[in-house]
Amino acid sequence: MRASNKPDSNSQSVMGIPHFLAIPFPIPGHINPLMQFTQVLAKYGCKITFLSSDENYHKLKSAGGEHGRVLESHSHIKLVSLPDGVDPEDDRKDQAKVISTTINTMRAKLPKLIEDVNALDIDNNISCIIVTKNMGWALEVGHQLGIKGALFWPASATSLASFNSIQRLIDDGTIDSKNGLPIRKQEIQLSSNLPLMEAAAMPWYCLDNAFFFLHMKQEMQNLNLAERWLCNTTFDLEAGAFSTSPKLLPIGPLMANEHNMCSLSQEDITCLEWMDQQPPQSVIYVSFGTMVTMKSNQFKELALGLDLLRRPFLWVVRKDNGIVVNYAYPDEFRGSQGKIVGWAPQKKILSHPAIACFISHCGWNSTMEGVYNGVPFLCWPFCSDQFMNKKYICDVWKVGLAFQRGGNGLILREEIKNKVDQLLDDEEIKGTSLKLMEMIIKNKAQGDGNLSKFINCAKE
C-alpha cells in the first residue's frame, strides 16, 4: 500500500466525522467524478481515503500535476493505492480484461488495506465504502467486515435503473438471459413514467458483449448491498428514474460545488486564451471524452465537416490518456478557423461566453456539464449509456439534435455542417437549454439537502 498526505500532527480526530473509503473503477470517467465528489465531502468536514490503482496513483501524484495540487490542498483527503493487475502492455480499452483483472487482484488485498488504514487512525476508522460501477465486489468485502456501503454512479440515474431492471426484463421475456439482446423487436419502457426507448439504447446492448451484460447482472447483486445509490443528477432532470428504487438519491449538480478543476490528462489552457478572442456564442466545441476512438475515415469526415462550417471551432483530439491515437488529418483539411488541443479544461470551456454548441459523445459527465451551462448539443453517441443520454437530450429535454449516418455508416461532412447550422438557427432549442440550466441551478438546494442526509446517515 502506498499512502500520501500524512495526518497533520496538529489536528485531532473528531468523533462523529464519517471516514469514507472511495474506490473508483480505474478509468478517467470514474476517477474524475468520484474525485470531484470526495472534494465536496471534504468541504463538509468528512475524512476520505481515496484508493486508486498504482498506475493512476502516480498520475494523481505526478510532480506539478493538477490533481496533485488539488489533493494536497485538502487535509481531509489521503491517497492510497493497490495494483489492479493490468500489465503495462495490456490494452486498457479491453474492458473485460480490466474488469476481471481488477476484481481478482484488488479484492484479495482490500481487507489488509482497510486494516492498515484503520490502524493509522484508531479513533476514526473507515465508516463507509463508496464505489463506482464495476467495483461492487468492494461492497461485499465491506459488508463482511461490518462497514456500510454506498454507490456513486458516474452515469445517469436512468441507466442505473435499466441495469437494475435486467432480471425483470429477462423474466418478462424482453431480453435474452445470456447476452441481453432483445428477443423481439420492441421498445422498452423501464417504468410507466420513463420514456419508451429502443432496445439499442439500453447501456449493455450496443456493446454486443455477453461478458459485460453477465458481469452487470452479477454486479447489480453486489451494488444492492449499498444503502444508497448516489447520482450526479437532479430529481427534475430524471424524475421517472427515482420511482424505480428507494435507494436512488440525486445529489447534483456537483459542478455547483466545485471550485477546483481536476483532470487526469494534461490540459492545454491556451485554448482559454483563444476562446477569449472569439465572438460571443460563436465557438463549436468538439470533444468525445476519455475513452472513445474514431475510425480514420470518420475522422476525415469530421475534419472536413468542421472546415465546411467556416466558423471557429475548438476540437479535442486526445493524445495523453494512455491510449495511442494515431489520426491522420486529410490533405485538404485547413482548420484555419479552429484550434486543436490534446485535452481541454472542459468545465471552463462550457461556461465561456464564446461557446455556441457542444458536439459530444453524450457521456454523462459531459452531458451534465453541458446542460448545467445551458449549452445546446449535437449528439454523436458511440456506446454504453450514451444512446440513452442522447434520447434525453433530443427527445425529453429537447436541448439538442442528433447526427444521422449515411448509407456507408458514416456521419458525413455535409451532415455535420447542416446540423450545426440548423442548431445554431434554432432559437427554441437555445431557449429551452437556458430554461433547463435554470431548473438545474434551482435543484441545487435539494441536492445539497440529500447530500447532508447521506453524510448524517454515515455518521450513525
C-alpha positions as CSV (number, residue, x, y, z in Angstrom):
1,M,0.0,0.0,0.0
2,R,1.2,3.5,-0.9
3,A,0.0,6.4,1.0
4,S,0.4,10.2,0.9
5,N,-0.8,13.2,2.8
6,K,0.3,12.1,6.3
7,P,-2.1,13.1,9.1
8,D,-1.5,16.6,10.4
9,S,0.1,16.2,13.8
10,N,-1.7,19.4,14.9
11,S,-5.1,18.1,14.1
12,Q,-7.2,15.9,16.3
13,S,-9.7,13.3,15.2
14,V,-13.3,14.3,15.8
15,M,-15.7,11.7,16.8
16,G,-18.8,11.5,14.6
17,I,-17.0,12.6,11.5
18,P,-17.5,10.0,8.8
19,H,-14.5,8.4,7.2
20,F,-15.2,7.3,3.6
21,L,-13.1,4.9,1.6
22,A,-13.6,5.9,-2.1
23,I,-12.9,3.2,-4.7
24,P,-13.4,4.1,-8.4
25,F,-13.1,1.8,-11.3
26,P,-9.6,2.7,-12.8
27,I,-10.7,4.8,-15.8
28,P,-10.9,8.6,-16.0
29,G,-14.7,8.6,-16.5
30,H,-15.0,7.1,-13.0
31,I,-11.9,8.6,-11.2
32,N,-12.6,12.2,-12.1
33,P,-16.3,12.4,-11.0
34,L,-15.6,10.4,-7.8
35,M,-12.6,12.6,-7.0
36,Q,-14.8,15.7,-7.6
37,F,-17.4,14.2,-5.2
38,T,-14.8,13.5,-2.5
39,Q,-13.7,17.1,-2.6
40,V,-17.3,18.1,-1.9
41,L,-17.4,15.6,1.0
42,A,-14.1,17.1,2.3
43,K,-15.7,20.6,2.4
44,Y,-18.4,19.1,4.6
45,G,-15.6,18.1,7.0
46,C,-15.6,14.4,6.1
47,K,-12.4,12.3,6.0
48,I,-11.7,10.5,2.8
49,T,-9.2,7.8,1.9
50,F,-9.1,7.6,-1.9
51,L,-8.0,4.2,-3.3
52,S,-6.7,4.1,-6.8
53,S,-4.7,1.7,-8.9
54,D,-0.9,2.0,-8.7
55,E,-0.8,3.4,-12.2
56,N,-3.4,6.2,-11.5
57,Y,-1.8,6.9,-8.1
58,H,1.4,8.0,-9.9
59,K,-0.7,10.2,-12.3
60,L,-2.6,11.7,-9.4
61,K,0.7,12.5,-7.5
62,S,2.8,13.4,-10.5
63,A,5.0,16.4,-10.0
64,G,3.1,19.6,-11.0
65,G,0.0,17.6,-11.8
66,E,-3.2,19.5,-11.3
67,H,-4.7,16.6,-9.4
68,G,-1.7,16.5,-7.0
69,R,-2.1,20.2,-6.3
70,V,-5.8,19.8,-5.7
71,L,-5.3,16.9,-3.3
72,E,-2.6,18.5,-1.4
73,S,-4.9,21.4,-0.6
74,H,-7.3,19.0,1.1
75,S,-6.0,17.9,4.5
76,H,-9.1,15.6,4.8
77,I,-8.1,13.5,1.7
78,K,-5.5,10.9,1.7
79,L,-4.4,8.8,-1.3
80,V,-3.6,5.1,-1.2
81,S,-3.2,2.6,-3.9
82,L,-3.2,-1.1,-4.8
83,P,-2.2,-2.8,-8.0
84,D,-5.0,-3.6,-10.4
85,G,-3.1,-6.4,-12.1
86,V,-3.3,-5.0,-15.6
87,D,0.1,-5.3,-17.2
88,P,1.6,-2.3,-18.9
89,E,1.5,-4.0,-22.3
90,D,-2.2,-4.8,-21.9
91,D,-4.9,-2.8,-23.7
92,R,-6.8,-0.8,-21.1
93,K,-9.6,-0.3,-23.6
94,D,-10.3,-4.0,-23.2
95,Q,-13.0,-3.6,-20.5
96,A,-13.5,-7.3,-19.9
97,K,-9.8,-7.7,-19.2
98,V,-9.6,-4.7,-16.9
99,I,-12.7,-5.6,-15.0
100,S,-11.7,-9.2,-14.4
101,T,-8.1,-8.5,-13.5
102,T,-9.1,-5.6,-11.2
103,I,-11.5,-7.8,-9.3
104,N,-9.2,-10.7,-9.0
105,T,-6.2,-8.6,-7.9
106,M,-7.7,-5.9,-5.7
107,R,-10.3,-8.0,-3.9
108,A,-7.7,-10.2,-2.1
109,K,-5.7,-7.1,-1.0
110,L,-8.5,-4.8,0.2
111,P,-9.1,-6.3,3.7
112,K,-5.4,-5.8,4.6
113,L,-5.5,-2.2,3.2
114,I,-8.6,-1.4,5.3
115,E,-6.8,-2.8,8.4
116,D,-3.7,-0.7,7.7
117,V,-5.7,2.5,7.1
118,N,-7.7,2.0,10.3
119,A,-4.5,1.3,12.3
120,L,-3.3,4.8,11.3
121,D,-6.3,6.4,12.9
122,I,-7.9,4.2,15.5
123,D,-10.3,7.0,16.6
124,N,-11.8,7.4,13.2
125,N,-11.9,4.1,11.3
126,I,-13.5,3.7,7.9
127,S,-17.2,4.0,8.4
128,C,-18.5,3.8,4.7
129,I,-17.1,2.4,1.4
130,I,-18.1,4.4,-1.7
131,V,-17.6,2.6,-5.0
132,T,-18.4,3.3,-8.7
133,K,-19.7,0.8,-11.2
134,N,-17.6,-2.4,-11.6
135,M,-16.3,-2.2,-8.1
136,G,-19.3,-3.7,-6.3
137,W,-17.1,-6.5,-5.0
138,A,-15.7,-4.0,-2.5
139,L,-19.2,-3.5,-1.0
140,E,-19.3,-7.3,-0.4
141,V,-15.9,-7.1,1.3
142,G,-17.1,-4.2,3.4
143,H,-20.3,-6.0,4.2
144,Q,-18.3,-8.9,5.5
145,L,-16.3,-6.5,7.7
146,G,-19.4,-4.7,9.0
147,I,-18.7,-1.5,7.0
148,K,-21.6,0.4,5.4
149,G,-21.6,0.9,1.6
150,A,-22.7,3.4,-1.0
151,L,-22.6,3.5,-4.7
152,F,-21.5,6.7,-6.6
153,W,-22.9,6.1,-10.0
154,P,-20.9,8.0,-12.7
155,A,-23.8,7.9,-15.2
156,S,-27.5,8.8,-15.4
157,A,-30.0,7.5,-12.8
158,T,-32.0,6.1,-15.7
159,S,-29.1,4.0,-16.8
160,L,-28.8,2.6,-13.3
161,A,-32.5,1.9,-13.3
162,S,-32.0,0.0,-16.5
163,F,-29.3,-2.2,-15.1
164,N,-31.4,-2.8,-12.0
165,S,-34.2,-3.9,-14.4
166,I,-32.2,-6.7,-16.1
167,Q,-33.7,-9.6,-14.2
168,R,-37.3,-8.3,-14.7
169,L,-36.7,-7.8,-18.4
170,I,-35.4,-11.4,-18.6
171,D,-38.4,-12.7,-16.6
172,D,-40.8,-10.7,-18.9
173,G,-39.2,-12.3,-22.0
174,T,-38.0,-8.9,-23.3
175,I,-34.2,-9.7,-23.4
176,D,-32.1,-12.8,-23.7
177,S,-30.7,-14.0,-20.4
178,K,-27.3,-14.8,-21.9
179,N,-26.4,-11.6,-23.7
180,G,-29.1,-9.0,-23.0
181,L,-30.2,-8.8,-26.7
182,P,-33.9,-8.2,-27.4
183,I,-35.9,-11.3,-28.1
184,R,-38.2,-9.4,-30.4
185,K,-38.2,-6.0,-31.9
186,Q,-39.9,-3.7,-29.5
187,E,-39.4,-0.5,-27.5
188,I,-38.6,-0.9,-23.8
189,Q,-40.2,1.1,-21.0
190,L,-38.4,0.7,-17.7
191,S,-41.3,2.1,-15.7
192,S,-44.6,3.9,-16.5
193,N,-43.1,7.3,-16.1
194,L,-39.9,6.8,-18.0
195,P,-39.7,7.3,-21.8
196,L,-40.0,4.5,-24.3
197,M,-36.6,3.6,-25.7
198,E,-35.3,1.4,-28.4
199,A,-33.5,-1.7,-27.2
200,A,-30.3,-0.3,-28.7
201,A,-30.5,2.5,-26.1
202,M,-30.0,0.0,-23.3
203,P,-26.5,0.6,-22.0
204,W,-25.4,-3.0,-22.4
205,Y,-27.0,-3.6,-25.8
206,C,-24.7,-1.6,-28.1
207,L,-21.6,-3.2,-26.7
208,D,-22.8,-6.6,-28.1
209,N,-20.7,-8.1,-25.3
210,A,-22.1,-11.0,-23.4
211,F,-19.3,-10.7,-20.8
212,F,-20.3,-7.1,-19.9
213,F,-24.0,-8.0,-19.7
214,L,-23.5,-11.0,-17.5
215,H,-21.0,-9.0,-15.4
216,M,-23.6,-6.2,-14.8
217,K,-26.2,-8.8,-14.0
218,Q,-24.0,-10.1,-11.2
219,E,-22.7,-6.6,-10.4
220,M,-26.2,-5.4,-9.5
221,Q,-26.4,-8.0,-6.8
222,N,-23.3,-6.5,-5.2
223,L,-24.5,-3.0,-5.7
224,N,-27.7,-3.7,-3.9
225,L,-25.6,-4.2,-0.8
226,A,-25.2,-0.4,-0.9
227,E,-27.5,1.6,1.4
228,R,-27.7,4.5,-1.1
229,W,-27.1,4.9,-4.9
230,L,-25.8,8.5,-5.2
231,C,-26.2,10.1,-8.7
232,N,-24.8,13.4,-10.0
233,T,-28.2,14.4,-11.4
234,T,-31.3,16.2,-10.2
235,F,-34.8,15.0,-9.5
236,D,-36.4,17.2,-12.2
237,L,-33.9,16.0,-14.8
238,E,-34.8,12.3,-14.4
239,A,-37.9,12.3,-12.2
240,G,-39.1,8.9,-13.6
241,A,-35.9,7.1,-12.6
242,F,-36.3,7.8,-8.9
243,S,-39.6,6.0,-8.7
244,T,-37.8,2.7,-9.6
245,S,-35.8,2.3,-6.4
246,P,-35.8,4.0,-2.9
247,K,-32.0,3.6,-2.9
248,L,-31.6,6.3,-5.7
249,L,-30.6,9.7,-4.3
250,P,-29.9,12.8,-6.6
251,I,-27.0,14.8,-5.1
252,G,-26.3,17.0,-8.2
253,P,-25.4,19.2,-9.7
254,L,-21.9,18.6,-8.3
255,M,-20.4,21.3,-10.6
256,A,-22.1,23.9,-8.5
257,N,-19.9,22.8,-5.5
258,E,-16.6,22.5,-7.4
259,H,-14.0,25.2,-7.3
260,N,-11.0,23.0,-8.2
261,M,-11.0,21.7,-11.7
262,C,-9.5,18.2,-12.0
263,S,-8.3,16.1,-14.9
264,L,-6.0,13.1,-15.1
265,S,-4.9,14.3,-18.5
266,Q,-2.7,17.4,-19.1
267,E,-5.0,20.2,-20.1
268,D,-4.0,22.7,-22.8
269,I,-5.1,26.0,-21.2
270,T,-4.0,28.1,-24.2
271,C,-7.4,27.3,-25.6
272,L,-9.0,29.6,-23.0
273,E,-6.9,32.5,-24.3
274,W,-8.0,31.6,-27.8
275,M,-11.7,31.4,-26.6
276,D,-11.3,34.9,-25.2
277,Q,-10.6,36.2,-28.7
278,Q,-13.8,34.8,-30.2
279,P,-17.2,36.5,-30.5
280,P,-19.9,35.5,-28.0
281,Q,-21.8,32.3,-28.8
282,S,-19.6,31.5,-31.9
283,V,-17.4,28.5,-31.0
284,I,-18.3,24.9,-31.9
285,Y,-16.7,22.7,-29.1
286,V,-16.0,19.1,-30.2
287,S,-14.9,16.5,-27.6
288,F,-15.6,12.8,-27.3
289,G,-14.4,12.1,-23.8
290,T,-11.6,10.0,-22.5
291,M,-12.3,6.5,-24.0
292,V,-13.9,6.9,-27.4
293,T,-11.8,6.3,-30.5
294,M,-12.9,7.0,-34.1
295,K,-12.1,5.2,-37.3
296,S,-9.8,7.0,-39.8
297,N,-12.5,7.5,-42.5
298,Q,-14.9,9.0,-39.9
299,F,-12.1,11.2,-38.5
300,K,-11.6,12.6,-42.1
301,E,-15.3,13.4,-42.5
302,L,-15.3,15.2,-39.1
303,A,-12.3,17.3,-40.0
304,L,-13.7,18.3,-43.4
305,G,-17.1,19.0,-41.9
306,L,-15.5,21.4,-39.4
307,D,-13.8,23.1,-42.4
308,L,-17.1,23.4,-44.2
309,L,-18.6,25.3,-41.3
310,R,-16.4,28.3,-41.7
311,R,-17.0,29.0,-38.0
312,P,-14.5,29.0,-35.1
313,F,-14.2,25.6,-33.5
314,L,-12.3,24.0,-30.6
315,W,-11.6,20.4,-31.3
316,V,-10.1,18.0,-28.7
317,V,-8.1,15.3,-30.4
318,R,-7.0,13.1,-27.4
319,K,-3.2,12.5,-27.0
320,D,-2.3,11.9,-23.4
321,N,-4.7,9.5,-21.8
322,G,-2.6,6.4,-22.1
323,I,-4.3,5.2,-25.3
324,V,-2.3,5.5,-28.5
325,V,-4.4,7.5,-31.0
326,N,-2.9,8.0,-34.4
327,Y,-5.1,10.2,-36.5
328,A,-4.1,11.4,-39.9
329,Y,-5.6,14.7,-41.0
330,P,-6.8,14.7,-44.6
331,D,-4.5,16.7,-47.0
332,E,-7.3,19.1,-47.9
333,F,-8.0,20.0,-44.2
334,R,-7.3,23.6,-43.5
335,G,-8.5,24.1,-39.9
336,S,-7.7,27.7,-40.2
337,Q,-10.7,28.9,-38.2
338,G,-10.2,26.4,-35.4
339,K,-7.9,25.3,-32.6
340,I,-7.0,21.7,-31.9
341,V,-5.8,20.6,-28.5
342,G,-4.9,17.2,-26.9
343,W,-7.2,17.9,-23.9
344,A,-9.2,20.9,-22.7
345,P,-10.4,22.3,-19.3
346,Q,-14.0,21.3,-20.3
347,K,-15.9,22.9,-17.4
348,K,-14.3,26.3,-18.1
349,I,-14.9,25.9,-21.9
350,L,-18.6,25.1,-21.5
351,S,-19.1,28.1,-19.2
352,H,-17.3,30.5,-21.5
353,P,-19.4,33.2,-23.2
354,A,-17.9,32.3,-26.6
355,I,-19.4,28.8,-26.6
356,A,-22.1,28.2,-29.2
357,C,-22.8,24.4,-29.0
358,F,-21.2,21.1,-28.0
359,I,-20.6,18.2,-30.4
360,S,-20.5,15.4,-27.8
361,H,-20.4,11.7,-27.4
362,C,-23.1,12.2,-24.7
363,G,-21.2,10.7,-21.8
364,W,-22.9,11.6,-18.6
365,N,-20.2,13.8,-17.2
366,S,-20.2,15.8,-20.4
367,T,-24.0,15.8,-20.5
368,M,-24.3,17.2,-17.0
369,E,-21.6,19.8,-17.6
370,G,-23.3,21.0,-20.8
371,V,-26.9,21.2,-19.5
372,Y,-25.6,22.9,-16.3
373,N,-24.2,25.7,-18.5
374,G,-27.1,25.9,-20.9
375,V,-25.2,24.7,-23.9
376,P,-27.1,23.2,-26.9
377,F,-25.9,19.7,-28.0
378,L,-25.2,17.9,-31.2
379,C,-25.3,14.3,-30.2
380,W,-22.7,11.7,-31.5
381,P,-23.0,8.7,-29.2
382,F,-20.8,5.7,-29.6
383,C,-21.6,3.1,-26.9
384,S,-22.9,2.2,-23.4
385,D,-25.3,4.8,-21.8
386,Q,-24.5,7.4,-24.4
387,F,-27.5,6.4,-26.6
388,M,-29.8,6.7,-23.6
389,N,-28.4,10.2,-22.8
390,K,-29.0,11.2,-26.4
391,K,-32.6,10.2,-26.0
392,Y,-33.0,12.5,-23.1
393,I,-31.1,15.4,-24.8
394,C,-33.0,15.3,-28.0
395,D,-36.5,13.9,-27.1
396,V,-37.1,14.5,-23.4
397,W,-35.2,17.7,-22.6
398,K,-35.2,19.0,-26.2
399,V,-31.8,20.7,-25.9
400,G,-30.1,19.2,-28.9
401,L,-30.1,17.4,-32.2
402,A,-28.7,14.1,-33.3
403,F,-26.5,13.4,-36.3
404,Q,-27.8,10.9,-38.9
405,R,-25.5,8.4,-40.5
406,G,-25.2,7.9,-44.3
407,G,-25.6,4.7,-46.2
408,N,-22.0,3.8,-45.5
409,G,-22.5,4.1,-41.8
410,L,-20.5,7.4,-41.5
411,I,-21.6,10.8,-40.4
412,L,-20.7,12.7,-43.5
413,R,-19.2,16.2,-43.7
414,E,-22.3,17.7,-45.2
415,E,-24.5,16.3,-42.4
416,I,-22.1,17.9,-39.8
417,K,-22.4,21.3,-41.5
418,N,-26.1,21.1,-41.9
419,K,-26.9,20.0,-38.4
420,V,-24.6,22.7,-36.8
421,D,-26.2,25.4,-39.0
422,Q,-29.7,24.0,-38.1
423,L,-28.9,24.0,-34.4
424,L,-27.4,27.5,-34.3
425,D,-30.5,28.9,-36.1
426,D,-32.9,27.1,-33.7
427,E,-34.0,29.8,-31.1
428,E,-36.3,27.3,-29.4
429,I,-33.6,24.9,-28.5
430,K,-31.4,27.7,-27.3
431,G,-34.2,29.0,-25.1
432,T,-35.0,25.5,-23.8
433,S,-31.3,25.0,-22.9
434,L,-31.3,28.1,-20.8
435,K,-34.6,27.1,-19.0
436,L,-33.1,23.7,-18.3
437,M,-30.0,25.3,-16.9
438,E,-32.1,27.5,-14.6
439,M,-34.1,24.4,-13.4
440,I,-30.9,22.5,-12.6
441,I,-29.5,25.5,-10.6
442,K,-32.7,25.7,-8.6
443,N,-32.4,21.9,-7.9
444,K,-29.0,22.5,-6.2
445,A,-30.7,23.1,-2.8
446,Q,-32.4,19.7,-3.0
447,G,-29.1,18.0,-4.0
448,D,-27.3,19.6,-1.1
449,G,-30.0,18.5,1.3
450,N,-29.8,14.9,0.1
451,L,-26.0,15.0,0.4
452,S,-26.3,16.2,4.0
453,K,-28.8,13.4,4.8
454,F,-26.4,10.9,3.4
455,I,-23.4,12.2,5.4
456,N,-25.6,12.2,8.6
457,C,-26.5,8.5,7.9
458,A,-22.9,7.7,7.5
459,K,-22.1,9.1,11.0
460,E,-24.6,6.7,12.7
